[in-house]
Each structure stands twice: as C-alpha cells, then as structure tokens.
C-alpha cells in the first residue's frame, strides 16, 4: 500500500517514538562486580523458585490428592511442561547475559598503533558482498558508502543485484539503473582523493630514509587536513530525511572525518613540540589514507547468466558469486542468454573475478563504522583464532526511530546484541548474516556441489531453510570451525518501520530452527568422536536459540486458551520468572531504552504470536512435504507495507478471548487466571493500538477481504495443433541448444506425475 507524503510525515511525528538519535558508545561499559553478582543470584533464584514450585505445588497436589483423576493429571503434566520450557528460555537469557558481562569485563580495545603495525605490509584482500533485491536506491547507496570507506589494504565491494536484469516496468527499470550506477558514482568520486594520496605516499617513500624533517610531518598533516575536509564536504551535501540518514552522516562520514582530525591534532602537536614520528610511522600514516580512499566498487547480476543458480533467496545470490571467484570466464551466448565457461588458456576472458582470503557479507540496509574490517580481520589473524571461521559484531538498531513499532523492535534488536555477545562466551555463537567477516577457506570446507541442467552449482551457504546463516553455523561447527562475536558496537541495521514488514521478517526468523536441530545432534556426535569437550551450557543455549520460538509460541497459546485448574497456580511461578523481567529491564535501560519497555515487549510478542506460529508451522510443513519454503525478503522501502488480514485479526481475537476468560474466571473466583487474562487483554490491546494502529487495522483487513474475493483470471488453454507455430520464424538457436524439450514434448507433465516418476523441477 502506498502512502502519501502527508502520511509519512504524520508517522514521523508519532507519539511514543524515540527522541534520542545519538548511538551508544562503541565499547561496552565494564560491568561492575555488583552487577555480575546480581546476575549470578538471578540465575540461582530462577532455578530455586522453579524447584520450589514443583515440590510445593505439583508434588504436594499429587501427594495430598492421590485420586485427583485423569483430567487433573493431564492438566498438571501439560502445565508443568509448558511452564518449564518458558522458565528454561528465561534461564538461558540470564545465562547468556552473564556471559556477555564476563566478556565485557575482559575486553580491551586494540590500540590504533597495533592495528597500523599489523597491517603495515599487509597484502591479503577482503571482498564485501552486498546482496540486494528490490531495494530503495538511497538505502543501498548508504550501505555501499559505509563499505567503501572501510580502511583496508585491498578492499573490493560488490553489489549483488538479484532483480530481474531486464524488467518491463519503466519504474522498476529506472530504479534498477539508478542502483547500477551507484558503483560508478562512488568510484568516480573517490578517484581524485585516491590518486592524490597515492602520489603523496610514493613521495614519502622516496624522500624518507632514517631521518624525518619538519616538512615531512607538515606535508602529512596537509594530507590529513585535505582528507577530513573532503569527508566534511561530502557530509554537507548529503540529504538527511530520517534517522538512518542522520546516522550515516554523523557516524559513518563525520565519524571517519573526526578520527582523521584526531590524527591531524597529533601531527600538529608533533610539529609544535618539534618531536617527530619515525620514518616508518610517517609512511604508515600516509598509507592509511590510500587505503581509505583506494577501493574498487562493482556490481554483479547473477540472473544474466543461465549457468548460475536462479534460486530466489539470498544464500544462492551469495553462493553464485563466491563460486566464480578466483577465476577468469568467457561469455557464451546460448538461446538469447549467457553461459559462463572457464576461459581457456590463451583466450582473453570476458569476466575476471578476483579472489580474496576474506569475505564480508553485508545486508543492503546495514551500515558499518569506519574500522569494522580492520578490527575483525585483526581478530581472525591472532594465533588463538586460527580456527575461527566467522566473526561479526551483532548489529545494533538505529536510534531516533520515528514509529513506536520500530522503537520497540529496535529495543529487541539491542537485547539480541547483548545475548549474542554472551553466547560467544559459551562457544554457542550463531552466524547472523547481516554483517559477517568470513574466512573463505572455511566456506570451502562446507561446500556442496551438484550438477543442475548440465551446470555445476556450488552451495557454500545452505539454502535449505530461510535462516541460512543459522544452518551454516552448524555446518561450520561440524567441520571443526568456531564462530566469535566481536564485543563492540560497530554495525547497525534497520528494523522494520511498520507491522507489515515486521511480519515478513519475524515469520522468516521463526521458520527453520526445528529443521536444523537434527544437524546439531549430528555435529555433537562428530565432536565427541573427535574427543572435543562440549559444555552443557553450549548445548542448552544452541537448542534454545533454534527451538525456543516454537515452544514459547505454543506454550503461550496454551496458557491463553486453556482454563487450567487454579490449584496449579502458585506465586513461585511468578517469582521464578521475575529475575528474567528485572534483568531485561536493566538491560534495556543500559541500552538506552526504558525499563518499562519490558511491558511493551510483552505486548509486542503477543501481537506477533500468530506470526511466530505461522513460521513454526511452515517448518512442520517442510518436514512433512520436503518442499523448500520460499525465501521472502523483508521489505526495505519508505512506504508502509500492508499486513495480511489474518495477522491483524488474530490479535483482536486474543483480546476478545482474554476478556471472555477474565469474565469466566471472575465468575468462578479463579483469581489467578483472571489476573493473567486481564493482563494479557490490556497488553495486547495496547500493542494493537501502538504497533498496528486502529486505522491501519481496518485498512489492511479490508484489503485482505478484497484480495480474498478477487479471483485471478486463468489464461485460456490453447490447443496444440502443431508443435511449431508457422507464423513465427524458427528459433534455430533454441532448438540447437535445448533440443526437443524446447518444443514442448515433455513440458506438460503434471506436478503429481513429476513427483511419482521422480522428475525435479
């Protein structure tokens, strides 16, 4: 659904949105000893109160009432199972945040001088891969610039366009062409400063020996002045329409400019004190400018080539490019399309794809701070990290969200950042694909190759599920690789600004975890066979990460829908969950949000209950049918995305049923259940108003009703009197390339027939 400019402006002024736009510090504050101690007490309290509940309530009821009956027994067992799973997830939260605090206490930021020393004679390359599909050009532009301004010796940025290369819609074609032009635009703008600083570096190298003169330092200071001024001029020319634009200007461009001016301040101090850096240091500092501006930006469209996979998902977009890296190719025209063949020796190639030791996969709506590549590659190259395959900083949310739903979704994102940091402490890290630095050799360990239609297709990142990064984490662990989260805030990514786009994202996140669990059990068997130590905390955290959405969704559904016997209720259940909510409240406040957001997140999860259930049911569907669930990308557009009517109506049904339960429990004086039902009704109603909106609810429901009534007209069957249309010229190229299959002899086999005889589409 398209919104007017007036609608967008109204959304920006939404009451309850976030006012603060300044991000949190890059380095996490060191937790106090008191905070660590309280975290341990919270873990102990959760376990103790759960055990007290089992003994004082459940066990006592069975002892005191041995003839309670079959129904009460079933209710008691099911209630204990549901509550235990929910308490287990709360316990995993507390354990993960405790690990995060331990890591933040131990983390010491690598000094700038050590980074300069490590990379002074560095020659290994990083290729930044940015998969993109139907993105707003301005969104992609910011991501490309944040990658291009990374300081790294050999950096190549490639935009992987997954749109149809030949769209017929003029608007789509215009957007696609504008996106294609971004690479040339960035290369052109960087060419002048890159050439200037390359010449300056060569001059320093030729002129400097062992002694450094005042003129050398002054010349270097002028170069830094020029670089900072260039970035500041760029920032002045940027259009700032929203909080993401503000972050891009203030933190990406101006953040780099401020860092260069800090070095400039040091150089001026050196001149004032008549005490100069060494010749090697002068060369290193000059080299830094060439690395910032000397980047190559390009784009690649896999759908132009028939020999590459056209599977509609992000994983195969990445796999297609990774599979052709490090080789030269010739383009062969076949039936109006292009096939890539390895270039024979002595033949000039049409396409040369450079190889690199590291890859950085970056979502098209994410931004990196200036030294992301530098610090993470430095981490990978430490001797103790030789078997680390993937490192990343779990992304944080942009501050200053203009809508309530984006603000609360951002709060959950910042909480996830904390938990992912803690999971690394227990060797339970999962790859979150938005901004990962990867050893290419690790991907080559897990690659699977098959021949499809005569072409060899390499799958490095599995696309069996829609959470491809999670499954690849298990694959890497099976082959003896580890994953590590870097304990700083160096990357940021957009959160959905409306309920419709949030549905797409969260339904995808809920789908696939159950399908990956068997792979994890296989990994554990192989690791134990290799006599590797596997901690119980790692197993628990990984299982919770992959399956908690399933059991939490069904558990909450049971608690909402079924009127459990009041004898099963106890204050100890509340006390067992209380440390979780208190800890989350403090974590939210430490992340720049509000303690009271724990209630908003609870309501947020209630309105997302049908979305999560739909994602889990999709996993069961894939288990039973074996059919891969289509990958649906999260819309990253300015205008609002309409939500499916079902996901809008169900939250209203939750409110209605909770009110009915409240009425029934009050009548039966079942006060514990009545309080729970009333709380759920209030939280869900508030979440509907805040995150869906009454007006948008009506609009989306009406659109869903119209969509239900609309029946697409099927094309008429055309009698196939002849296999060849005599009115058209003979497609001789197609006949020679495809053979008789192109004439339609076997193109009309039904899907059921295909399955029976084992033909794959």
N, C-alpha and C positions, 0 to 999 in steps of 0.2 A: 504494500500500500504506500502510495506516495503522499508525503506531507508537504504542505506549503511552507514558505519561509516563516510565516507568522507562527505556524505550529512549532517549528524548530526553535524559534526564539522563546516561545512560551515554555517549551521543555527545558531550555537553559535556565529559566528563572524558577524552576520547580522548587517548591518549599521542601526543606529537608535535605537538599543536595549539599555537597561538600564545598566549603568555602576555601579551605587551605589548599594551595596548589604547590607549595614547596615540598619536594620529596624528603624522605627520611635520610639520615646520614648513610654514606656508602658502607662504612664499617659499623657493625652492630655494637652497642654499648656492652661493656663487660658485665655480666650478671653478678650481683652481689652474693656473698656467701649466704645471706638470709634468704634470697630468692631460691637458691639451689636447695637449701634445707627445706623450705616450704614445699618445693616441688617433690622432694622425696616423701614428705609427710602426706602430700596429696595422693601419691601412688599407694602408700600403705593404707591410708584411710579408705580409699575406694575398695581395696581388696577386703579389708576387715569388715566394713559395713555390709558388703555383699555376703560374706560368710555368716555374719550375724543374722542377716535376713533369712538365709537358707535354714539356719538352725532354729531361730526364734519364731519363725512364721511357718515355713513349709514343713519342716520336720516335726514341729510341735503339733501342727494340724493333723498330720497323719498318725502321730502317736496318740493324741487325745481323741481322735475320731477314726478308729480303725475301720468302721463301716460307713465311711463317707460316701461311698458309691462310685460308680464308673464315671459319671459325668464330672464330678468334682476332681477325680484323679486326672482325667484328661485335661481339664482346665488348669489344674495346678502344674502338670508337667509342661504344657504348652506355654503357660505364663512364665515359668522359670526359664525355659529355653529362650523365649523372646527377650526377657529382661537380661539374661546372662549375655546374650550376643550384644545387646546395646551397651551394657556395662563394659564388656570387653573392648568395644570400639572406643569408649571413653577412656579406658585404661591405656590403650595404645596411643591416644592423643597425649596423655600425660607422660608416657614413656618417651615418645618422640620429642616433645618439647624439652624434656630433661636432657636428652642427648644434644639438642641444639644449644642449651646453656653450657654444657661441658665444652662443646666446640668453640663457642664464642669466648669462653674464658681462656682457651689455649691459643686462639688465633692471633698471630702477629703479622701485620701487613708487611709485605716485602718492600724494602726501600727502593726508591726510584733508581738509585745508583746501582743496585744489584741487578735490576732489570736491564739497565743500559749495558752493564758489563756482560751479562749473559748473551745479549743479542747483538753485541758489537760486531762480530764476524759471522753473523747468522745467515744461512742461505736456504733453509727449509721454507716451504710455502704453505699458505693457508688458502683454501678456496671457500668462499662464503656462498652457500646455495640458498636462494630465497624462493621457495615455491609459491606461486601466485595463481589465483583463479578468480576472475570477475571481481577484481579489487578496484577500489577507487584509486585513481592515478595519484592523487595527493598523498594517500596513505602509503602506497608503495614508494613514492619519492622520499618520504622521511626515512623509511627503513633503509633504502639504498644509500642515502647520505650518511646515516649513522654507521653503516658497514664500511663505506668508502673512507671515512675519516678515522678508521682504526689505525693505530700506529703499528705497523708490522713490516718486516723487511721485504717479503714477497707476498703481496696480497692481491687476490683476484676475486671480484664479486660478480656472481652470475645470477640474473633474474630468470627463473624457470617458469616461463609463461605456459599455463595449461589451458588457456582459452582456445576455442577453435581458431585456427590461423586464417581462415577465410570466412568471416561472418558476413551474413547478408544484411543484417540490420545496420543501417548507417550510423546510428548512435553507438552501438556496440563497437563497430569498426573504428569510429573516431576515438573512443576511449582506449581501444587496444593500440592504435597507432601512437596515441599520446604516451602510453605506457612504454611502448617500444623505444620511443625517442629519449626516454629518461637516461639510458646508458650513455648515449652520445652527448647528451647535455652535460652530464657530470664529468665525462672525460674531457670535454671541451673546456669547462670552467676550471678544471684542475690542471690543465696542460701548462698554463702560464706560470703559476707558482711552482709547479713541479720542475719545469725547465730551469727556472731561476735558482732554486735551491740545489738542484743537481750540479749546476755550474759552480755555485758557491762551495759545495762540498769538494769538488775537484780542485778548486783553487786552494782550499785549506790543506788538502792532502799534498799538493805540490809545494806549498810555501812553508809548511810547518815541518820542523825536524825535532830537535830536543828542546829548543827554547821557544817560548811564546812571548810575543811582543804585544804592547798595548793595542796596536792597530788590529791585531788578530781578534782580540776579545771584542773590540768596538765593532768590527765587521760582523761578528757573530751576533752581537746584540741588535744590530740593524736588521739582520735576517729575522730574528725572533719578533722584532717590532713589526716588520712587514707581514709576517705570518699571522700574528694576532690581529693586526688591523684588517687583513683580508677576511678573516673569520668574522670580525665585528661588522664589517661592511655587509657581508652575506646575511648576518642576523638581522641587520636593519632592513634588508629587502624582503624578508620573509613575511608572509601574511599569517597573522595569528587570529584564528576564528574560534578556537576551542582550547581546552586544557591540554590536549595532546600536542597541538601546535606550540603552545607555550612551553611545554616540556622540551620539545625538540629545539626550540630557540635557546632557552635558558640553560638547559643541562647538556645538550649534545654539542651545539655550536659554541655558545658562550662558555660552557664548561671547559671545552678544549682551549678556547682563547684565554680564559683565566689561568689555566695551567701553563700555557706558554708565557704569559706575562709574569708568572711567578718565577720561571726560569730567567726571564729578562731582568727581573728585580735582582736575582742572584748575580747575573753578569754585570749589572751596573754597580752592585756592591763590590764586586771584584775590582772593577775599574777605580772606584772611589778609594779602596784600600790599597791599590797598587799591588795586589797579590792575585796572580792569575792562575786559572786551571792549567793542567798539563796539556801537552800537545794531543795526546790520545783522547783526553776528555773533550777538547775542542772539536776534534773530528767526530766523536760520538754524538755530541750535541748537534752538530751540523747534519749528521746523518739522520737524526731523529726527524728533522723537517722534511727530508726527502722521502722518508717512509710514510709520513702523514699524508703527503700530497701525491705521492707516486703510486697510485693504484690503477688497476685496469678494471673497468666495469663493462659487462657484456650481458646479453640476454640469449636465451635458447628456448626453442619451441619444439618439444618432442613430437607433437601431433602433426608436424610437417613430414615426419619420416614414418613410412609404413613398417620399417624393420624394428621400431621401438614399441614398447608396450603402450597401449592407449587406455589401460585400466583407469577408471575415473576416481583416483584417490591420490593423496599427497605422497604416500610412500612410493608408488610407482613413478611419479613425476621425478622424485629424487633418484630412485634406482636407475631410471633410464639414462640420466646424465652421468651418474657415478660409473655405470657400466661401460661408458665410452671414453672415460678419462684416460689420459696417458697414451693415446693412440692417434694415428692420422687416418682420415677416411676420405673416400671418394664417393660422390653422389651419383647414383644411377637412377635415371628416370624409368619408371615402370608403371604403365597404365595410369598415367597422369599424376602419379605420386612419386616420392623419392625414397630410395632404399640406400642405406649406408653400407658400404663394403670397406673392409680394411684396405688401405692404399698399398698397392703392390710396390715393391722396391723399384725405384727409378721413376715412379709416376708422381707428378705433382698432386698433392692432396687438395681436396676442396674444403676440408674441415680438419683443423688440428685442435685437439682438446688437451691442454696441459695437465699434467698430473700434479698432485701435492700430497704431502705427508699427512696433513690435517684437513678436515672438513668442518665447516661451521654451518649447521642448518638453522636458518633463521626465518621465523614466520613473517609474513608480509605486513603484519600490524605491530611488530615489535621494534623497539629501539635499544641500542647498546650504548653504554657510556664509553668514553674515549679509549680506555686501556683494557677492554674486555679480552681481546685476543692475546695481548701481551701477557697478562697475568695468568690466564688459564693455560696457555701453552707452556709458560714457565713452570706451572704446577705439574703438567704432564711430563716434563723433561727432568724432573727430580728423580734420582735413582730409586727411591722408595715407591715411586708411582709408575714403574715400568710396565705394570700390568693393568693400569687404569685405561679403559677404552674410551670413556665418555666423561667429560666434566662440564659443568654448567653452573650458573647462578640461577636458581629458580626465580622466575620473573616476578616482579612486584607490579602493583597497579599504579596507574597514573593518578595523581592527586587532583582534587578540584573537579570531581565527577559532577556533571550537570543534572543528573537524574538520580532519584532515590535508589532505583534498582541497580544502577551502575555503581553507586557508592557502596551498597551492601555486597554486591558481587565482588567489588574491589577489596572489601574487608575480608571476605572468604579467601581471596587470592593471596593476600598478605599473610593470613593464617597458614595457608598451604606452603608458602615460602618458608615459614618457620619450621613446619613439620618435616618438609623435605630436607632441610638442613640437619635436623635431628636424626633422620633415618640414615644418613651417612655415618653417623657415629656407631650404628649397629650393623654396618655393611648391608643395609636394606634399601639402598638408593635405587630409584627408578629414573630412567631417562624421560625427561619432559621435553618434547621435541621442539619447543618454541625457540631455543637458543643454545644448542648443544655443540661443543667442540669435540670432535671425534677423531680418533686415530683411524686412518683409512685401512691399515693392516688388520685392525680388529674386525672391521666390516668384511674384509676378505676371508676371515676365518668362518663367518656365519653365512656366507653367500650360498644361495641355492640356484642352480642353473637348469633350465628346461628349454626345449625346442618347441616353439609355438609357430605354426604356419611356415615352417622352414627357417625361422629366425631364432637365434639363441637369445633368450631373455634371462638376465641375471637379477635375482632378487636379494638384495643386501638387507633391506629393511622390510620385514614381513608385512603384507597387506591382508592377511587372513582375517584380521579384525580391524575395527575402525580406530582402535587405540594402538597404532603400530609401534609407537615408542615403548609402550609397556611390554609388549611381546618381545621386542628386540632386546630389552633389558634382560629378560630371562635367557634368550639365546646367547647373549654375550657371557652371562654367568656360567652357562653350561660349558663354554669353551675356556673357562678359567680367567675371564676378564672381570675387572671391577669397575664400578661407577662411583664418582665422587662429586658432591656439590661444593662449590667454592663458597666459603662463608662470608660473602659480601653482597651488597645490592648493586649489581652492575647492569642489570637488564630489566626492561619494563615492557609490558604488553597490554593491549587494550582488553577491557572487559565489555561484554555486551551491554549496549545502552538501553535496550528495551526487552520486553518479555518474549517477543517472537524470536529474536536472535539468541536469547539465553536458552530457550527451549532446544534449539538446534545444537548448541554446544553441550548442554548438560545431558541430553538424551544420548549423544555420542559418547560422552565420558562414562555413562552408566552401562554401555554395551561393550562386551568383550572380556571383562575381567574374569568371569567364570570360565570362559573358553580357554584362558591362558593358564589357569590353575594346574591342570594335568601336566603341562610343560614344566611347571615349577617343581612338582613332585619328581619328575624325571631328572631335573637338574640336581635335586638333593641326593638322589641315589648315585648319580655320577660323581658328585663331590665327595660323598662318603667313601665311594670306591677309591677315589684318589687320596683318601685319608685327610681330607680337609676338615678343619673344625667348623662346624655350623652351629651358631648360637641359637638358642630357643627364641631370643628376642628378635633375631632376624626373621625367623620363620613366622612368628606371630605378626610382625609388622607387615611383611610381604602379603600374607594371607588377608590381613585386614585391608590393605590397600586395594587388593584385587576383588575382594568379595563383600566388603562392608556395605557398599551401596545396595547390594541385593538383600542382605539380611536386615539392614536398617529400614529399607523401604517396606518389606513385607512385615517386619516387626511392628513398625509404626502403624501400618494398615490394620493389623490385628488389634492393637491397642485402641485404635479409633473405632473399629467396627464391632468388636465383640464385647458384650457386657460381662466382664469377668466378675467372679464372686468377690465380694468385698473382704472376705476373710483372707484373701491372698494379698491384699494391700498392706503396706507397712511403712512407717516413717523411715525405716532403714534403707528402702529403695531410693527415697529422695536424698538421704544422706550419702548414699554411695555415688549418686550422680552429681552431688553438689560440688565436689572438688573440680570436676571437669568444667562446669559452667563458671566457677570462680576463676579458674586458671585461664579459660578462654577470655573472660572479661579483662583480666590484666594483660593478656597478650594483645588484645585489640587496642587497649589504651596505649601500650608500649609501641604499637604500630601506627599511632597517630589517629586512631578511631575512638569510639566512645565505649565505655564499659557497658552501657545499656544496649549496645548493638547485639549482645547475646540474645535478647528477646527478638530483635529484628531478624537475626539469622535463623532463629527457630521458626518464625512465621514464614520466612523465605523458603525454608526447607519444606514446610507444609504445602505451600502452593506448588513446589517442584515435585511433590510426591508422585503425581501421575506421570510426570516426565521421567523420573528415575525408574518407575515401574515399567514404563514402556521400553526403556533402554534394556532393562534386565530381561524382559520378555523377548526382546529381539535376540538376546544371547541364547535363550532356550530355543527359539525358532531356528537359529543356525545350528544348534546341537542336533535337533531332530531332522532337519532337512538337508543339512550340509551346504546350503546355499549361502554364499557370502553376502553379508549385509552391506548395502551400498554406503559408500562414504559420503556424508553430507557436510559440506563446509559451513562454518559459521559465517553468516553474512557480515561483511565489514563495510557497511555503507552508512551514509549520513542519515538517510530517511528511515522511518520506523518500519520494522518487519512485522507483518500481521501474524498473530499467533493462531494455530489451529484451534477451532472452536472447542474441541474436546478438552484441551488443556486449560481453557478458560472456564468452562462449565464445571469441571470437577472440583476446583477449589470452592465454588459456591455450594456444591453438594456436601463438601466436608463441613462447611459452616452450618448448613441446614441439619445434617445428621448429628453434629455435635450439640446443637441446640435441642434436638429431639432427645438425645441421650441425657442431656442435662435435666430436661423436664422429667424424664422417666426415673432417673436416679434420685432426684429430689423427692418425687412421689414415694419412692421405695426407701427413702432415707439412707441411700447408699452414698454418703457424703464424699468419700474419697474419689469415686468415679465421677461424681457430679462436679467436683472441683476440677478434675482433669479435663472433662468435656467442656466446661465453661471456659477454661484457659485456652483450649485449642480453638474454640469458636472465636474468641476475641483475637487471638494471634493470627488466625487465618483471615478473618475479616479485615484486620489492619493491613496484612500483607497484600490482600487483593486491592485495597484502595491505594496503597503506596507503590506497588510494583507492577500491577496490571492496569489499574485505573478503571473506574466505572464506565466512562465514555468509550474507552478502548475495548472494554469487555463487550459492550453492546455492538460496537462496530465489527469486531472480529467474529462474534457469534453469528451476526447477520451475514457476513461474508462466507462463513462456513456453511450456513444454510443454503445460500445461493449456489455455492460450489457443489453441494450435495444434490441440488435439483438439476444442475446443468449436466447434460449428457453429451459427450463429445460425439460428433457425427463420424461414423466409421467410413472409410473410403470404400467405394464400391469395388466388388471383385471384378476384375477384367478377365474375360475369357482368354485363355492362352491358346488361340487357334494356331499360332505359329511361334516357334522359339526365337525367331528373328523378325524384327519389325522392318519390312521392306522400305518404309518411308524414310528411314534414317540411314545414314552412312554406316558401313560396317566398322565396328570398333575392333580393328585388326590387332591393335596393341593389347587390348584387354583379352582377346581370345588367345593370343600367343602367351600372355603372362599367366592367366588364370585357367586356361584350358576349358573343358566342357562345363565345369562348375559355374563359370561366369554366365552360361546360357540358361541356367535355372533348372537344370535337370534334377538336382538334389537339394534345392534351396527351400522346398516347401514341405519338409518333414516336420511334423508337429513336435512341440516340446516334449509331450509324453512319449512319442515314438523315439525321440532322441535319447531320453533317459533309459528307455528299455533296451536300445541297441548300443548304448554307451558312447554316443557321439557328443562331444563337448562343443558348446558354442564358441 
